[in-house]
Each structure stands twice: as C-alpha cells, then as structure tokens.
Amino acid sequence: MQETEYKRENEIRSYEVQEIMSHIPNWIIRWGISLVFGIIILFLILSWIIKYPDVIQGETIVTTSVPPVKLVVKSSGELEHLILTDNSMVEKNQTIASIKSTLSDNAKAYLVVELAEVRKSYINNSLQKLDLKNTPMLFGDLQTNYSILKNALKNYKYLINDDNTSFNMLNVSQQIKNQKALMQLISKELNSVNKLVSNAGNKFKSDKTLYEKGVISQAEFFEREKAYETAIGEINNLEKTKITTAITITDLEKQLNDLRFNFEQRKKTLLLEIDTQLSVLENALLTWSRNYQIVSPIKGKLTYLLTLSENQFIEQGKELFAVIPENQEYVAHLKIPKSGYGKVKVGQKVMLKIDNFPSHEYGQLVGKVKSVSLIAAEKSYLVNVKLLNGLKTTYHKELNYIPEMSGSAEIITEDLRITDRIFNQFRKIFDR
C-alpha cells in the first residue's frame, strides 16, 4: 500500500503532469481579456452617460419678504402694562406694552389730546377762542414746559381780548380821522379866503390909484389897506393851522403805528413761544413713546420672546416681542463660501433642509436663486432664494412657519459627467 502511494506521488510530480497543470487554456485567456476590456468599455460608457448634479452648500435662514420685526426696550424699568397677549393680532402703530415712568399713560393721553387741540387752533389762528381748563394731572419731566405753554396761551388770550389796547388804537384812529376832516375844512376855508384876498388885492390896487389921484381921502385909503392886510393875516393863520393839523396827524399816525407795532411784536413773541413750547412737548412725547412704550410698526401676529408679567423689571436693550407680518411671500437667505461662488447663477434650483423639521421625515423645501450679492461679507456671499411652493415640502407637507428658521441648503449649479469629474481631479493634480 505504501508503494502504491509512492508511485502516485511520483506521477503527480512528473514533468508531463506539471506541464499540463501549469498551462492555462487559451480560451480562458481570451475570454478573460474580453471580459476585462468589456468592463472597462462599459465603465467608460456609463461614466460618459451618467450625470449627477454639482452642488454648492451653505447655511440658510427662511423668513418672509418683509422680515419679522423684533421690538427692543429702549429704557430700563418695570413693565406697567401688558396690553396684548402672546399670539394675538396687532395693528400698525398699536401699543403692546409700556414701561413705568414719571409720566403716566393717562397723563400722556390727556396731553396728546390737548396738544393736538392747541396745534389745530394755532394753525387756524384761533388761539384766543381756545378754552384750556386746569387739570390736577402731573406731567413729570414735561411739567415745566407745559406750564410755560399754558402761561403763554393765557397772555396771548389777554393780549387779543384786551379792551384797553383796542380802545387806545381805536381812539387814536378816530383822532386821526377827525384831524384829517379838520384839514379838509381848513383847506376849503383857505381856498375861499384866497379868493377874497385876491379880490381885496385887486380892489386895494384900484384904491391906491384913486388915492394917488386924490379921488379918495387918506383915511379911507388907510382903512382899505388895513382890511387887505387883515385878509392876508387870516390866510397866514389858516396856513399855520393847516401845518399844525398836519403835524398833529403825523404824531397821531406815529402813535397808532407804535401801538400796532407793539401789539404785533407782543403777539408775534407769544405765538413764537407757544409754537416753541408746542414743538418741545410734541417732540418730548415722541421721545417718551419711543423710550417707554413698545409700539408695533407693522400689522401682523405678535409673539412673545420672553416670559413676561406686569411689574417685572426689564433691562434696556432686551428683545421682548416680535411681530410677524401677514400674507407675506416666504424667502430664504443663504450664505455660501467663496469657493464655487462663480458657479451660482440666478434661476438655479435650491434644495433646503430645515433644522426644526428633519428632512427624512418632512422632506425638503424647493426654491430658485433670485439674486446673488456681488461683494462678500464676512468671507461669504449672500444668495436670496425664492421658495417656489412656499413652505410645502417635497413630501407634500406644509411646515408651520417659525420666525427665522435656520437650516442648510444646496444650490444645484450644473450636471457633470463622471468623466468630467475624473479629468477635473487630474487637472487639479497637474496644475500644482
């Protein structure tokens, strides 16, 4: 038995057997080469045919075309009133809350109405008809300006309704009128006397001729000469009276102008003081509203950013509320790195994943590039994206809007073949 095994082992190790076992059949080689070549050809064909998109990734924030407005406290203090509750609707310029100050809300409301009434009367030039009643309310830091305004209004009404001033101006006006009437009478009388003197002068010349010829006596001539000189004296007296009357009229007119000037100056001064104090109080109220009242600048839905309660102390600069505008178009703002920025173009498709809503469960939002910034800010470029289906995802689910939802986004720039990607890698190596 051992001899049989020995012979079999020698047969296996023999040259002929070794030659047969070491020789690979030609058909295997041919088919093997063909198979490898076919696989390579298939790979090249597939790498030429198959394309998949090249993407630029970035961070995104989804918001509305008119972004939510965050309301910040301008002054530290205690919350005096919380007027609107969380998730309630708010109108434009509606007060949401107020901070305690030296000016109460009631005093502020009273002051707003009263100042509006004064301003209206000022514009209509009817301040003298304004009836401002005394009030026990205190106006804090505005009390001094309010008192000055009230005093100026009181003085203005007294000036306009002052009977003594009106009487003086009316009296002087009447005196001027009388003096002018007297001037007319003097002028008429002077004209009449001038005619008489002219006639008397002619008669005196005739009498003088008669006297020289001895027709009339010396006594009679002197009597007629005296009458002529008396007429001339009467003219001189009338001229003096006329000049005196003219001087009186001038003095009275100056007196009337002084009265009117002083009246207008006092009126102008008081009106300027009223306007100044009105402007000071109006601006002070605006400043007070900005510092102590939280007012919504837009119409929308109110959201509390902190847990709030009345009498709670709030530090300056705290963001308390946000107002989300209604019926706005949803947009996304992307920040992309500098690398690949040149590939991004308007109209390219964008896929967005929102952190609050896992994409494997809710799907992704679809958008397109609306605009691309030309200058980088903080080493990144801003890309504005329009959401084509709003907040409806690729899984046909409508996402609930949360202000400034963050997430990631992919901008699909172009489809590249596998061969292009391989050659691009080789180019990168050779360019080094």
C-alpha positions in Angstrom: 0.0 0.0 0.0 2.9 2.3 0.7 4.4 1.5 -2.6 1.1 2.4 -4.4 1.0 5.9 -2.7 4.6 6.5 -3.5 4.0 5.7 -7.2 1.0 8.1 -7.2 3.1 10.9 -5.7 5.8 10.4 -8.3 3.2 10.5 -11.1 1.9 13.9 -9.8 5.4 15.3 -9.7 6.3 14.0 -13.1 7.2 16.6 -15.8 4.3 15.8 -18.0 1.8 16.3 -15.2 3.5 19.6 -14.1 3.4 20.9 -17.7 -0.3 20.1 -18.0 -1.2 21.7 -14.7 0.9 24.9 -15.3 -0.6 25.6 -18.8 -3.7 27.9 -18.8 -6.0 27.2 -21.6 -6.1 29.8 -24.4 -9.9 30.1 -24.3 -9.8 31.2 -20.7 -7.2 33.9 -21.5 -9.2 35.1 -24.5 -12.5 35.3 -22.5 -10.8 36.9 -19.5 -9.2 39.7 -21.6 -12.5 40.2 -23.4 -14.3 40.4 -20.1 -11.9 42.9 -18.6 -11.9 45.0 -21.7 -15.7 44.9 -21.8 -15.9 46.0 -18.2 -13.6 49.0 -19.0 -15.6 49.9 -22.0 -18.8 49.7 -20.0 -17.4 51.8 -17.3 -16.3 54.5 -19.8 -19.7 54.4 -21.5 -21.5 54.7 -18.2 -19.2 57.4 -16.9 -19.9 59.4 -20.1 -23.7 58.8 -19.9 -24.2 59.1 -16.1 -24.5 62.7 -14.8 -25.3 63.9 -11.4 -25.6 67.5 -10.1 -22.8 69.5 -8.7 -23.9 71.4 -5.6 -22.8 74.4 -3.5 -23.7 74.0 0.1 -24.4 76.8 2.6 -26.3 77.9 5.7 -29.8 79.3 5.3 -32.5 81.2 7.2 -36.1 81.1 6.0 -38.1 84.2 6.6 -40.7 86.4 5.0 -40.2 89.0 2.3 -40.9 91.6 5.0 -38.9 90.1 7.9 -40.4 89.8 11.4 -39.8 92.9 13.5 -38.2 92.4 16.9 -39.2 95.0 19.4 -36.5 96.2 21.9 -36.9 98.0 25.2 -35.2 101.5 25.0 -35.3 102.2 28.7 -34.9 100.1 31.8 -37.8 99.9 34.2 -40.8 97.9 35.3 -43.5 96.7 32.9 -46.5 98.9 33.7 -49.0 97.4 31.3 -49.0 94.3 29.0 -51.8 95.2 26.7 -51.7 92.4 24.2 -51.3 88.7 24.8 -49.0 86.2 23.1 -50.0 85.1 19.6 -52.6 87.9 19.3 -53.1 90.1 16.2 -51.6 93.6 16.4 -52.4 96.6 14.2 -49.8 99.1 12.9 -48.8 101.7 15.5 -50.7 99.8 18.2 -49.2 99.9 21.7 -48.2 96.5 23.0 -46.7 97.3 26.4 -45.4 100.2 28.4 -42.6 100.9 31.0 -43.2 102.8 34.2 -42.0 106.5 34.1 -42.7 109.8 35.7 -45.4 110.4 33.0 -48.4 108.1 33.4 -50.3 106.7 30.5 -53.4 108.7 31.4 -51.4 111.9 31.7 -49.8 111.2 28.3 -53.1 110.5 26.7 -54.5 113.8 28.1 -51.5 115.7 26.9 -51.7 114.3 23.4 -55.3 115.4 23.0 -54.7 118.8 24.5 -51.6 119.5 22.4 -53.5 118.4 19.2 -56.2 120.9 20.1 -53.7 123.7 20.7 -51.9 122.9 17.4 -55.1 123.0 15.5 -56.1 126.4 17.0 -52.6 127.7 16.3 -52.8 126.7 12.6 -56.3 128.2 12.3 -55.2 131.4 14.0 -58.0 130.9 16.7 -56.0 130.6 19.9 -58.0 133.4 21.5 -61.1 131.1 21.4 -59.3 128.2 23.0 -60.6 127.2 26.4 -58.0 125.2 28.3 -59.2 124.1 31.7 -56.9 123.5 34.7 -56.1 119.8 35.4 -54.8 118.2 38.5 -52.7 115.8 36.4 -48.9 115.9 36.7 -46.7 115.6 33.7 -43.4 114.6 35.2 -40.4 115.9 33.3 -42.7 117.8 31.0 -44.4 119.8 33.7 -42.2 122.9 33.3 -42.7 123.1 29.5 -46.5 122.5 30.0 -46.7 125.4 32.5 -44.8 127.7 30.1 -47.2 126.8 27.3 -50.2 127.5 29.5 -48.9 130.8 30.6 -48.1 131.9 27.0 -51.6 130.9 25.9 -53.1 132.9 28.8 -51.0 136.0 27.9 -51.9 135.7 24.3 -55.7 135.5 25.0 -55.3 138.5 27.3 -53.5 140.5 24.6 -56.0 139.7 21.9 -59.0 140.3 24.1 -57.6 143.3 25.9 -60.2 146.2 25.6 -57.7 148.9 26.7 -55.3 148.2 23.8 -58.2 148.0 21.3 -59.7 151.2 22.8 -56.4 153.1 22.5 -55.9 152.1 18.9 -59.5 152.9 18.1 -59.3 156.3 19.9 -56.1 157.3 18.1 -57.6 156.2 14.8 -60.7 158.3 15.4 -58.5 161.3 16.3 -56.6 160.9 13.0 -59.9 160.8 11.2 -61.1 163.9 12.9 -57.8 165.8 12.2 -58.0 164.8 8.6 -61.6 166.1 8.4 -60.4 169.3 10.0 -57.6 169.5 7.5 -60.2 169.3 4.7 -62.2 172.1 6.2 -59.1 174.3 6.6 -58.2 173.7 3.0 -61.7 174.7 1.8 -61.7 177.8 4.0 -58.2 178.7 2.8 -59.3 178.4 -0.8 -62.3 180.8 0.0 -60.1 183.2 1.8 -57.5 183.2 -1.0 -60.2 184.2 -3.4 -61.3 187.0 -1.1 -57.8 188.2 -0.6 -57.2 188.1 -4.4 -60.3 190.3 -4.8 -59.2 192.5 -2.0 -55.8 192.9 -3.5 -57.3 194.0 -6.8 -59.5 196.5 -5.0 -56.6 197.7 -3.0 -54.6 198.4 -6.1 -57.6 200.4 -7.5 -58.0 202.3 -4.2 -54.3 203.1 -4.3 -54.6 204.5 -7.8 -57.6 206.5 -6.7 -55.8 207.8 -3.6 -52.8 208.8 -5.7 -55.2 210.8 -8.0 -56.8 212.3 -4.9 -60.2 210.8 -5.5 -60.4 209.2 -2.0 -59.1 210.5 1.2 -56.1 209.3 3.1 -58.1 208.0 6.0 -60.4 206.0 3.6 -57.3 204.6 1.9 -55.6 203.5 5.2 -58.9 201.8 6.2 -59.0 199.8 3.0 -55.3 199.0 3.3 -55.9 197.7 6.8 -58.7 195.4 5.6 -56.4 194.0 2.9 -53.7 193.3 5.4 -56.2 191.7 7.8 -57.3 189.3 5.0 -53.6 188.4 4.4 -53.2 187.8 8.1 -56.2 185.5 8.1 -54.5 183.5 5.2 -51.3 183.2 7.3 -53.3 182.0 10.3 -55.1 179.4 8.2 -51.7 178.2 6.8 -50.3 177.9 10.3 -53.4 176.0 11.5 -53.1 173.7 8.4 -49.4 173.0 9.3 -50.3 172.4 12.9 -53.0 170.0 11.9 -50.7 168.1 9.6 -48.1 167.8 12.4 -50.9 166.5 14.7 -52.0 163.9 12.1 -48.3 162.8 11.7 -47.9 162.4 15.5 -51.2 160.5 15.8 -50.3 158.2 13.0 -46.9 157.5 14.6 -48.7 156.9 17.9 -51.0 154.5 16.2 -48.2 152.7 14.3 -46.3 152.4 17.6 -49.4 150.9 19.3 -49.9 148.4 16.4 -46.2 147.6 16.2 -46.0 146.9 20.0 -49.2 144.8 19.7 -47.9 142.8 16.7 -44.5 142.3 18.4 -46.1 141.0 21.6 -48.4 138.9 19.6 -45.5 137.5 17.5 -43.4 136.9 20.6 -46.2 135.0 22.3 -47.0 133.0 19.2 -43.3 132.1 18.8 -43.2 131.0 22.4 -46.4 129.0 22.0 -45.1 127.3 18.9 -41.7 126.6 20.6 -43.3 125.0 23.7 -45.7 123.0 21.5 -42.8 121.6 19.5 -40.8 120.8 22.6 -43.8 119.0 24.2 -44.6 117.2 20.9 -41.0 116.0 20.5 -40.8 115.1 24.2 -43.9 112.9 23.8 -42.4 111.2 20.8 -39.2 110.6 22.7 -41.2 109.3 25.7 -43.2 107.0 23.4 -40.0 105.6 21.9 -38.4 105.1 25.3 -41.4 103.9 27.4 -43.9 102.5 25.0 -43.5 99.4 22.9 -45.4 100.0 19.7 -45.8 97.7 16.7 -44.5 99.4 13.4 -46.4 96.9 11.2 -49.6 94.8 11.2 -49.2 91.2 12.0 -49.1 88.4 14.6 -47.5 89.2 18.0 -45.0 86.7 19.5 -43.5 86.9 23.0 -39.8 86.3 23.0 -39.6 86.1 26.8 -41.9 85.1 29.7 -43.3 88.5 30.8 -45.6 89.8 33.5 -46.6 93.2 34.8 -44.3 94.9 37.3 -41.4 92.7 36.0 -38.1 94.7 35.8 -36.8 94.8 32.2 -33.3 95.9 31.3 -32.6 98.3 28.4 -31.9 96.6 25.1 -33.9 93.4 25.8 -35.8 91.9 22.9 -39.3 91.3 24.3 -41.6 90.8 21.2 -41.6 90.0 17.6 -44.3 90.9 15.1 -44.7 88.5 12.1 -46.3 90.2 9.1 -49.3 88.6 7.5 -49.7 87.1 4.0 -46.1 87.5 3.0 -44.1 85.6 0.5 -41.6 83.2 2.0 -37.9 83.7 1.1 -34.6 82.2 2.1 -31.2 83.9 2.6 -28.2 81.7 2.0 -24.6 82.3 3.0 -22.2 80.4 0.7 -18.4 80.2 0.8 -16.1 81.9 -1.8 -15.2 78.6 -3.3 -17.7 77.8 -6.1 -19.3 81.2 -5.9 -18.7 81.7 -9.6 -21.0 78.7 -10.4 -24.0 80.2 -8.8 -26.5 81.9 -11.2 -29.9 83.4 -11.0 -32.7 80.8 -11.6 -30.7 77.7 -10.4 -32.6 75.2 -8.2 -32.1 75.2 -4.5 -32.9 72.4 -2.0 -33.4 73.4 1.6 -33.3 71.3 4.8 -34.8 73.0 7.9 -33.3 72.1 11.2 -36.6 72.2 13.1 -38.2 69.7 10.6 -35.9 66.6 9.9 -35.7 66.2 6.1 -36.1 62.4 6.3 -39.5 62.9 7.9 -40.8 66.1 6.4 -38.9 66.4 3.2 -37.1 69.5 1.7 -38.2 72.9 0.5 -37.6 73.8 -3.1 -36.6 77.2 -4.3 -34.6 79.0 -7.0 -31.9 81.6 -6.9 -33.4 85.1 -7.0 -30.2 87.2 -6.6 -26.6 86.9 -5.7 -24.5 89.5 -3.9 -21.6 90.9 -5.8 -19.4 91.5 -2.7 -18.5 89.1 0.1 -19.3 89.9 3.7 -17.6 88.0 6.5 -15.9 85.7 4.0 -19.2 84.6 2.5 -21.7 85.7 -0.2 -25.4 86.3 0.3 -27.8 84.5 -2.0 -31.5 85.3 -2.0 -33.8 82.4 -2.8 -37.5 82.4 -3.7 -39.4 79.4 -2.3 -41.4 78.0 -5.2 -44.0 76.2 -3.2 -43.9 78.3 -0.1 -43.5 76.1 3.0 -44.8 72.9 1.2 -42.0 70.3 1.1 -41.1 67.6 -1.4 -43.2 65.2 0.8 -46.2 67.4 0.3 -46.2 68.5 3.9 -46.9 72.1 4.9 -44.4 73.4 7.5 -45.6 75.7 10.3 -43.7 78.9 10.0 -41.3 79.8 12.8 -39.6 83.2 12.5 -36.1 82.9 11.1 -36.0 79.1 10.6 -32.4 78.0 10.2 -31.1 75.1 8.1 -28.8 74.1 5.3 -29.2 74.4 1.6 -27.7 73.0 -1.6 -27.6 75.1 -4.8 -27.7 72.7 -7.8 -25.3 74.5 -10.2 -25.0 72.0 -13.1 -24.9 68.3 -14.0 -21.4 66.9 -14.5 -20.4 63.6 -16.1 -18.3 61.2 -14.1 -15.6 61.5 -16.7 -15.6 65.3 -16.3 -15.1 64.9 -12.6 -12.2 62.4 -13.0 -10.5 64.7 -15.5 -11.0 67.7 -13.2 -9.2 65.8 -10.5 -6.3 65.1 -12.9 -6.2 68.8 -13.9 -6.0 69.8 -10.3 -3.0 67.4 -9.7 -1.2 68.7 -12.8 -1.9 72.3 -12.0 0.0 72.1 -8.7 
